[in-house]
Amino acid sequence: MVRFRVPFFDDYSWSVWIESLSGELTPEMIAIADRYEDRFRTRIAWGPAQAKLTALARVFSIYDLQGLSAEQPVKGVYFLATGRLSEQLEFLTAFPEVRTFAISNEFPPWSRQDSATLKALSDFEVHHLTLNGAPRASHLNGIRNDLQSLSLEINGAGYWGEILDAPWPNLRTLKFVGSDKGTARVLGERLDTFATILPQVDELDLFQTSAAPPLLEALSTSPWVATLRGLRIDNGSFKTDRIASIADVPFERLEYLGTNAKATAKTAQALAASPHLKTVRSLEIIGQVKRKGIAAILDAWPNLAHIALWDTPHYTDVEAVIDAYDLSAFVRAGGVVEARIC
């Protein structure tokens, strides 16, 4: 059996893995599903893996729940807030085991009425929350102590800054999706407050984020960022090799580094030369770093166990990628390689 490690907040790996499932569920599969129950929605919720996903992660749409009894174990629910949010949350009180909520607002920013309705989330033990747009921070106060991961789909809408004005004592993962340059600038200005506001966060995911140069500079100089275990910067608009500045961060324990920013072998060599990245176990990077860049990283990072290469258009399968990037020895030693086609 091929070993498959799913790294931090990695929707792509989770999607590929769940689609490949066959046969009986194993305890390992269920354990992975438990860890990644909050990662499902944008990648595979509507795909052919829906039945497998439901069996594994027990995450449903609110419409699926109509036919289930309250005894059915339900861990997560996703739905569109359509002006009936109060009614929807009241219905969900029949499923007390729900821990994951993905709530889409059809027309962000949130209306005052729908935002206020989110106070009803305090009736649940919410561990994972995904919101598009940002409601009033005060309406989320009832879940501050329980929440472990928060994903905000920003796009310039809402009061996201307020949300990070007060502490989230047990939050471990913070994700921003689709934020604009203004959001990126403000986020950069706020990074140094996160050590107090987000004392437990060790995964920062900037997914499809217009990370303006001031944010990248702030990331490179922030003492808080240096404490992270996982960091993803998903942005294809950086100037080539700009992401190499991450090599200057004095990371203490980084295990996952992910980026699809424009890069060359020079970028990879700069990352390899950093004394602060030798703890990395999982790397996601663009294929343009070429064989030379990957070789430099393999030589320098003794703990690397997983490589995901984005945008390798000349190769149609993972075996061809392994050959093209000279990764056979890495795989024979137990390493995992993914080829990702945008």
C-alpha positions in Angstrom: 0.0 0.0 0.0 1.3 3.5 -0.9 1.7 5.6 2.2 0.0 9.0 1.9 0.7 11.8 4.3 -1.8 14.7 4.4 0.1 17.8 5.4 -1.2 20.9 7.1 -4.4 22.5 5.7 -3.8 20.8 2.4 -7.2 20.6 0.5 -5.5 19.3 -2.7 -3.9 16.3 -1.0 -7.1 15.5 0.9 -9.1 15.6 -2.3 -6.7 13.3 -4.2 -6.6 10.9 -1.2 -10.4 10.7 -0.7 -11.0 10.1 -4.4 -8.5 7.2 -4.3 -10.2 5.3 -1.5 -11.6 1.8 -2.1 -12.6 -1.1 0.0 -13.2 -1.0 3.7 -12.5 2.0 5.9 -9.5 1.5 8.1 -8.8 3.2 11.5 -6.1 5.2 9.8 -8.5 6.6 7.2 -11.0 7.6 9.9 -8.3 9.3 11.9 -7.2 11.3 8.9 -10.8 12.2 8.2 -11.3 13.3 11.8 -8.3 15.6 11.5 -9.4 17.1 8.2 -13.1 17.3 8.6 -13.0 21.0 8.2 -11.1 21.0 4.9 -13.6 19.4 2.7 -16.0 22.0 1.3 -14.4 23.8 -1.6 -12.6 20.8 -3.1 -14.9 17.8 -3.0 -18.2 18.5 -1.4 -20.0 18.2 -4.7 -17.8 15.6 -6.4 -18.1 11.8 -6.7 -16.4 11.3 -3.4 -19.4 12.7 -1.5 -20.5 9.3 -0.1 -17.0 8.4 1.0 -16.6 11.8 2.6 -19.8 11.5 4.5 -18.8 8.0 5.8 -15.4 9.2 6.8 -15.8 12.8 8.1 -19.6 12.7 8.8 -19.9 16.2 7.3 -23.3 17.0 5.6 -25.1 19.8 4.0 -28.0 21.1 6.0 -30.4 19.6 3.4 -28.8 16.1 3.9 -29.7 16.4 7.6 -33.5 16.5 6.9 -33.6 12.8 6.6 -31.4 11.9 9.5 -32.4 11.2 13.0 -30.9 13.1 15.9 -29.0 9.9 16.9 -27.1 10.0 13.7 -23.5 11.1 14.4 -23.0 14.3 12.6 -19.7 16.2 13.0 -20.0 19.0 10.5 -22.4 20.9 8.4 -22.2 23.4 5.6 -25.0 25.6 4.3 -25.8 28.9 2.6 -27.3 31.6 4.9 -30.3 32.8 3.0 -32.1 35.0 5.4 -33.2 32.0 7.5 -30.1 31.6 9.5 -31.9 31.7 12.8 -34.2 28.9 11.7 -31.2 26.9 10.3 -29.2 27.1 13.5 -32.3 26.2 15.6 -32.8 23.1 13.5 -29.1 22.1 14.1 -29.6 22.0 17.9 -31.1 18.5 17.2 -27.5 17.4 16.3 -25.4 18.3 19.4 -22.3 16.5 18.1 -21.8 19.1 15.3 -18.3 20.7 15.7 -17.7 22.1 12.2 -19.7 24.8 10.6 -19.1 26.2 7.1 -21.5 29.1 6.6 -21.7 30.9 3.3 -23.3 34.3 3.0 -24.8 34.7 -0.4 -24.2 38.5 -0.5 -21.4 39.5 1.8 -20.8 41.6 3.8 -23.1 40.1 6.5 -26.3 41.9 7.2 -26.7 43.1 10.8 -29.6 40.6 11.3 -27.7 37.6 10.1 -24.5 38.6 11.9 -26.5 38.9 15.1 -28.0 35.5 14.6 -24.5 34.0 14.8 -24.7 34.5 18.5 -26.7 31.3 18.5 -23.5 29.4 17.7 -22.8 29.6 21.4 -25.4 26.8 21.8 -22.8 24.5 20.2 -19.2 23.5 21.0 -17.8 24.9 17.8 -14.3 23.7 16.9 -14.0 24.7 13.2 -15.7 27.6 11.6 -15.6 28.8 7.9 -17.3 32.1 7.0 -17.3 34.0 3.8 -17.2 37.6 4.7 -16.7 38.6 8.3 -19.6 39.4 10.7 -19.4 41.6 13.8 -16.8 40.2 16.2 -19.1 40.6 19.2 -21.5 38.1 17.6 -18.8 35.4 17.8 -17.8 36.0 21.4 -19.7 32.9 22.6 -17.4 30.5 20.7 -14.1 32.1 21.4 -13.0 29.6 24.0 -13.8 26.5 22.0 -12.8 27.4 18.5 -9.7 25.6 17.1 -9.7 26.7 13.4 -11.1 29.8 11.7 -11.3 30.3 8.0 -12.3 33.7 6.7 -13.1 34.2 3.0 -12.6 38.0 2.9 -12.5 39.6 -0.5 -12.5 43.0 1.2 -15.9 42.5 2.9 -16.9 42.7 6.5 -15.3 43.4 9.9 -12.5 40.9 9.9 -10.2 43.3 11.7 -12.6 43.4 14.7 -12.5 39.6 14.9 -8.8 39.7 15.8 -9.1 42.5 18.3 -9.7 40.1 21.2 -8.0 36.9 22.0 -8.9 33.4 20.7 -7.2 31.4 23.4 -7.5 27.9 21.8 -7.3 28.7 18.1 -4.7 26.6 16.3 -5.3 27.4 12.6 -6.0 30.7 11.0 -6.9 30.9 7.3 -7.6 33.9 5.0 -9.0 33.1 1.6 -9.1 35.6 -1.3 -8.2 38.7 0.7 -7.3 41.8 -1.3 -4.3 44.0 -1.2 -5.9 46.3 1.5 -6.5 43.3 3.7 -3.0 42.0 3.1 -1.6 45.4 4.2 -3.7 45.5 7.4 -2.8 41.9 8.1 0.9 42.7 7.9 0.4 45.6 10.3 -1.3 43.3 12.8 1.1 40.3 12.8 3.0 41.4 15.8 -0.2 41.5 17.9 -0.9 37.8 17.2 1.4 36.5 19.9 -1.1 37.9 22.4 -4.3 37.6 20.5 -3.6 34.1 19.1 -1.4 32.4 21.6 -1.9 28.9 20.4 -2.0 29.4 16.6 0.7 27.4 14.9 -0.7 27.2 11.3 -1.2 30.3 9.1 -2.8 29.8 5.7 -2.9 32.7 3.2 -4.9 30.9 0.5 -5.4 32.7 -2.9 -4.3 35.9 -1.0 -3.2 39.0 -2.8 -0.2 39.2 -0.4 1.2 42.6 -1.1 4.9 43.3 -0.7 4.3 44.9 2.8 2.8 41.7 4.0 5.6 39.5 2.7 8.1 41.9 4.4 6.1 41.7 7.6 6.0 37.9 7.4 9.8 37.8 7.0 10.4 39.9 10.1 7.7 38.8 12.5 8.7 37.0 15.7 5.3 35.4 15.8 5.6 33.9 12.3 8.9 32.3 13.4 6.9 30.2 15.9 4.6 28.6 13.3 4.6 24.9 12.5 2.8 25.4 9.2 2.8 28.3 6.7 1.2 28.5 3.2 1.4 31.6 1.0 -0.8 30.8 -2.1 -0.1 33.7 -4.5 0.9 33.5 -8.1 1.3 37.2 -8.6 4.6 37.8 -6.7 7.6 38.8 -8.8 9.8 35.8 -9.5 11.9 34.7 -6.6 10.3 37.2 -4.2 9.1 34.3 -2.0 12.8 33.5 -1.2 12.6 36.1 1.6 10.9 33.4 3.7 14.4 31.9 4.0 15.3 34.8 6.3 12.6 34.0 8.9 14.2 32.4 12.0 11.7 29.6 12.2 11.9 27.5 15.3 9.9 24.4 14.4 8.4 24.8 10.9 7.1 21.4 9.5 5.0 22.5 6.5 5.9 25.2 3.9 3.6 25.7 1.0 3.6 28.2 -1.9 2.7 28.4 -5.6 4.5 31.8 -6.0 6.7 32.2 -9.1 10.1 30.7 -8.3 13.2 29.4 -10.0 16.1 27.1 -9.0 17.5 30.3 -7.3 14.5 30.4 -5.0 14.9 26.8 -4.0 18.6 27.2 -3.4 17.9 30.2 -1.1 15.4 28.1 0.8 17.8 25.2 1.0 20.6 27.5 2.4 18.5 28.7 5.2 19.5 27.2 8.6 15.9 27.7 9.8 14.1 25.3 7.4 15.8 22.0 8.2 12.8 20.9 10.3 10.4 21.0 7.3 8.7 17.7 6.6 6.3 18.7 3.9 7.0 21.1 1.0 4.6 22.5 -1.7 6.3 24.5 -4.4 6.1 25.3 -8.1 7.8 23.0 -10.6 9.8 25.8 -12.2 12.4 25.4 -9.5 13.6 22.5 -11.7 15.7 19.5 -10.8 18.6 21.6 -9.6 16.4 23.4 -7.0 14.8 20.3 -5.7 18.2 18.6 -5.4 19.5 21.5 -3.3 16.5 21.2 -1.0 16.8 17.4 -0.6 20.5 17.8 0.2 19.8 20.4 2.9 16.5 19.2 4.6 17.0 15.9 6.3 13.4 15.6 7.6 11.7 16.2 4.3 9.1 13.4 3.7 6.6 14.9 1.3 7.0 17.0 -1.9 4.1 18.5 -3.9 5.1 20.1 -7.2 2.7 22.6 -8.8 2.5 23.2 -12.5 4.5 20.5 -14.2 2.7 20.7 -17.5 5.1 18.6 -19.5 4.5 15.5 -17.3 1.2 13.7 -17.3 1.7 11.4 -14.2 3.6 11.3 -11.0 6.0 8.7 -12.3 7.1 11.1 -15.0 7.6 13.8 -12.4 9.6 11.5 -10.2 11.9 10.7 -13.1 12.2 14.4 -14.3 13.1 15.7 -10.9 15.4 12.8 -10.0 13.2 11.8 -7.0 13.5 8.0 -7.2 15.9 7.7 -4.3 13.6 10.0 -2.2 10.6 7.7 -2.9 12.6 4.5 -2.2 13.5 6.0 1.2 9.8 6.4 1.9 9.2 9.9 0.6 5.9 10.9 -1.0 5.7 12.9 -4.2 2.6 14.6 -5.7 2.3 16.2 -9.1 -0.3 19.0 -9.2 -1.8 20.3 -12.4 -3.5 23.7 -12.0 
